Amino acid sequence: MMNLGNPILKSGLLFLIIILHSRSIISQEVEDEREFDYMEGSGKGPLHWGELREDWAACKKGEMQSPIDLLNQRVKLEPNIGKLKRSYKPSNATVNNRGHDISLKWEGDAGSIQINGTDYALQQCHWHSLSEHTINGKSFDLELHMVHLSSDLRVKNKIAVVGILYKIGRPDPFLSELMGEIQSISDSKEGRNVGVIDPRHIKMGSRKYYRYIGSLTVPPCTEGVIWTMNKKVRTVSREQVKLMRIAVHDYAERNARPLQPLNNREIHLYDPRLLPDSLRN
């Protein structure tokens, strides 16, 4: 019989629980998107996601779904939630063609963000076009999602996503680093190792952000996701957006989920200009 009082055994069991728990969270976002699509009339579009599988019911019945419209009239100015603490670092990564989007998955430790004292490790990023979130009803040309996970068993909200909106203009430098790799997987479902990628090259350009509790925007539409949407709209070239859509060969004009009801949720806006000078570091 195992001696559960052994500190080494205890540590091993705790590590195993954390690993299994993290894997279960990672599996919540569907990697192979052939089971659903974004096309009207296909029977597998956004209006039907909640009917396709029992474990996707939140897509239809959930009350904290994403994306939403970040309407100024609904926003509550909240200087006390603090600036977004980012501690990213370079790590090996793989570019994947998931069928309806292109994703970049970091294989090692790519750093983290900290929210309310909890660290959320960066896992992957992917792109949607047009944008999924809107600001005052206005949509944009592209939206980047940086997906983070917490392994802290005490934390209720395990997933944190940082979103960045883009409009047509100058090329996005981070996407420019990946264009050749994205082109190389346009006819393949196999991932491609792209070596060391530095997530610090993803620029936000502003410390202002919106914060609300929502969901994943793809099945199974898991709720309880902490959303941080950068307020500054950055630029991307028309060619970059076009390549992202052509590469996946899904025949859909866009891979953006329609807006979801707010259902009385609060949207907070952090603006460091509202803080006393002594707290603006």
C-alpha positions in Angstrom: 0.0 0.0 0.0 1.3 3.5 -1.0 2.5 5.7 1.9 0.6 8.9 1.1 2.4 10.6 3.9 5.7 10.5 2.0 6.4 14.1 1.0 8.0 13.0 -2.3 4.9 11.0 -3.2 2.7 13.9 -2.3 4.7 16.2 -4.5 4.5 13.8 -7.4 0.7 13.3 -7.0 0.2 17.1 -6.9 2.3 17.6 -10.0 0.3 14.9 -11.8 -3.0 16.5 -10.8 -1.8 19.9 -12.1 -0.7 18.4 -15.4 -4.0 16.6 -15.9 -5.9 19.6 -14.9 -4.0 21.9 -17.3 -4.6 19.4 -20.1 -8.3 19.4 -19.5 -8.4 23.1 -19.7 -6.3 23.2 -22.9 -8.7 20.6 -24.5 -11.6 23.0 -23.9 -10.8 25.0 -27.1 -11.5 22.8 -30.1 -8.3 22.4 -32.1 -9.8 20.5 -35.1 -12.5 22.9 -36.3 -13.9 20.6 -39.0 -16.9 19.8 -36.7 -18.2 23.4 -37.1 -17.9 26.3 -39.5 -18.9 30.0 -40.0 -21.0 29.6 -43.1 -24.7 30.5 -43.2 -26.9 27.6 -44.3 -24.3 24.9 -43.7 -26.1 23.6 -40.6 -22.8 23.9 -38.7 -22.6 27.7 -38.4 -22.6 29.8 -35.2 -26.3 29.7 -34.8 -26.1 25.8 -34.6 -23.0 25.3 -32.6 -24.9 24.6 -29.4 -26.9 21.9 -31.1 -24.0 20.0 -32.7 -22.7 18.3 -29.5 -24.0 18.0 -26.0 -20.9 19.5 -24.5 -21.2 22.5 -26.7 -24.6 23.5 -25.1 -23.1 26.7 -23.7 -22.8 28.1 -27.2 -26.7 28.3 -27.2 -27.7 28.4 -23.6 -24.8 30.3 -22.0 -25.4 33.8 -20.5 -21.8 35.1 -20.4 -20.9 34.5 -24.0 -18.3 36.3 -26.2 -17.8 38.4 -28.3 -19.7 41.5 -27.2 -19.9 45.2 -28.3 -17.8 47.4 -26.1 -20.2 50.2 -26.0 -19.1 53.3 -24.1 -22.4 53.8 -22.5 -22.0 50.4 -20.7 -18.4 50.9 -19.7 -17.5 51.6 -16.1 -14.2 53.5 -15.6 -12.2 51.4 -13.1 -8.6 52.7 -12.4 -8.1 50.3 -9.5 -7.9 47.0 -11.5 -4.3 48.0 -12.4 -2.2 47.8 -15.5 -1.8 44.5 -17.3 1.4 42.8 -16.0 3.1 41.0 -18.9 6.2 38.8 -18.4 6.7 37.2 -21.8 9.8 35.5 -23.1 11.0 33.8 -26.3 10.1 30.1 -26.8 9.9 27.5 -29.5 6.6 27.6 -31.3 4.5 25.8 -34.0 2.3 27.4 -36.6 -1.0 25.4 -37.1 -3.7 25.5 -39.7 -6.8 24.6 -37.7 -9.2 24.6 -40.6 -10.8 28.0 -39.9 -8.0 29.9 -38.4 -4.2 30.1 -38.1 -2.8 29.6 -34.7 0.7 29.9 -33.2 1.3 27.6 -30.3 4.3 28.0 -27.9 5.8 24.6 -27.0 7.8 25.8 -24.0 7.6 28.5 -21.4 6.7 31.7 -23.2 6.0 33.6 -20.0 2.7 34.8 -18.5 0.4 37.7 -17.5 -0.7 38.4 -14.0 -4.4 39.2 -13.1 -5.5 39.7 -9.6 -2.3 38.1 -8.3 -2.7 35.0 -10.4 -0.3 34.0 -13.1 -1.7 32.9 -16.5 0.8 31.1 -18.8 0.7 32.0 -22.5 -0.3 29.0 -24.6 -1.2 30.2 -28.1 -2.5 33.0 -30.2 -4.8 33.0 -33.2 -6.5 35.4 -35.5 -10.1 36.2 -36.5 -11.3 38.4 -39.4 -13.4 40.4 -39.4 -13.0 41.3 -35.7 -15.2 39.5 -33.2 -15.5 42.3 -30.7 -16.7 45.7 -31.7 -16.3 49.1 -30.1 -19.5 51.3 -30.2 -20.9 49.0 -32.9 -17.8 49.4 -35.1 -16.1 46.2 -36.3 -12.4 46.0 -37.5 -10.5 44.1 -40.0 -8.7 41.6 -37.7 -8.6 40.5 -34.1 -5.8 38.6 -32.3 -6.4 36.4 -29.3 -3.6 35.5 -26.9 -4.8 32.5 -24.8 -3.5 32.0 -21.3 -4.1 29.3 -18.7 -3.7 29.2 -14.9 -2.6 25.9 -13.2 -3.7 27.3 -9.8 -6.3 24.8 -8.5 -7.7 27.5 -6.2 -8.6 29.9 -9.1 -12.1 29.8 -10.5 -11.4 31.5 -13.8 -8.8 29.4 -15.4 -8.6 31.0 -18.9 -7.5 34.6 -19.7 -7.5 36.0 -23.2 -5.9 39.2 -24.3 -7.5 40.6 -27.5 -6.0 43.2 -29.9 -8.0 44.8 -32.7 -6.6 45.9 -36.1 -7.6 48.1 -38.9 -6.2 48.3 -42.5 -3.0 50.3 -42.6 0.7 49.6 -42.2 1.7 45.9 -42.0 1.7 44.4 -38.5 5.4 43.6 -37.6 4.6 40.4 -35.7 2.6 39.0 -38.6 5.3 40.0 -41.0 7.7 37.6 -39.1 5.2 34.7 -39.8 4.0 35.4 -43.3 6.4 32.9 -44.9 5.5 30.2 -42.5 1.8 30.8 -42.9 2.1 30.5 -46.6 4.0 27.2 -46.2 1.1 25.5 -44.4 -1.7 26.9 -46.5 -2.3 23.5 -48.1 -1.6 21.4 -45.1 -3.2 20.5 -41.8 0.2 19.6 -40.3 1.8 22.0 -37.8 5.1 23.6 -38.7 7.8 24.3 -36.2 9.0 27.9 -36.7 11.7 28.0 -34.1 11.9 30.5 -31.3 9.2 33.2 -31.4 9.2 36.1 -29.0 5.7 37.1 -27.9 7.0 40.4 -26.8 7.0 41.3 -30.5 3.2 41.5 -30.2 2.7 45.2 -29.5 -0.3 46.6 -27.8 0.6 50.2 -28.0 -1.5 51.3 -25.0 -2.0 50.6 -21.4 -5.7 51.2 -21.6 -7.9 48.1 -21.8 -11.4 46.8 -21.4 -12.1 44.0 -18.9 -15.1 41.7 -18.7 -16.0 38.0 -18.0 -17.1 36.1 -21.1 -16.4 32.8 -22.9 -14.3 31.2 -25.6 -15.6 32.4 -29.0 -15.3 28.9 -30.5 -17.0 25.6 -29.3 -17.4 24.6 -26.6 -17.9 28.3 -25.7 -16.6 27.7 -22.2 -17.7 30.5 -19.8 -15.7 32.2 -17.1 -13.0 33.5 -19.4 -11.3 36.8 -18.2 -11.2 39.0 -21.3 -8.7 41.9 -21.6 -9.3 43.9 -24.8 -6.7 46.4 -25.7 -8.3 49.8 -26.3 -5.9 51.0 -29.0 -6.6 49.8 -32.5 -3.4 48.8 -34.3 -2.8 48.4 -38.0 -2.5 45.4 -40.4 -2.0 45.4 -44.2 -4.8 44.3 -46.5 -2.4 41.6 -47.9 -1.8 40.2 -44.4 -5.5 39.8 -43.7 -6.1 38.3 -47.1 -3.4 35.7 -46.6 -4.8 34.6 -43.2 -8.2 33.9 -44.9 -6.8 32.2 -48.0 -4.5 30.0 -46.0 -7.2 28.1 -44.2 -9.3 27.2 -47.3 -12.6 27.1 -45.4 -14.6 28.9 -48.1 -16.0 31.3 -45.5 -15.6 35.0 -46.0 -14.9 35.5 -42.3 -14.2 33.4 -39.2 -15.8 35.7 -36.6 -18.6 34.7 -34.3 -21.5 37.1 -34.2 -22.0 39.4 -31.2 -23.6 37.9 -28.1 -26.0 39.5 -25.5 -24.3 41.3 -22.7 -26.9 40.2 -20.1 -26.2 42.9 -17.6 -22.5 42.0 -17.3 -20.1 44.8 -16.3 -17.5 46.1 -18.7 -14.6 47.9 -17.0 -12.1 50.3 -18.6 -8.7 50.7 -17.1 -7.1 54.1 -17.9 -3.9 55.0 -16.1 -4.7 58.7 -16.6 -7.3 58.4 -14.0 -4.8 57.4 -11.3 -2.9 59.7 -9.0 0.6 60.5 -10.3 2.2 58.4 -7.6 0.4 55.2 -9.0 1.0 55.6 -12.7 4.2 53.6 -13.0 
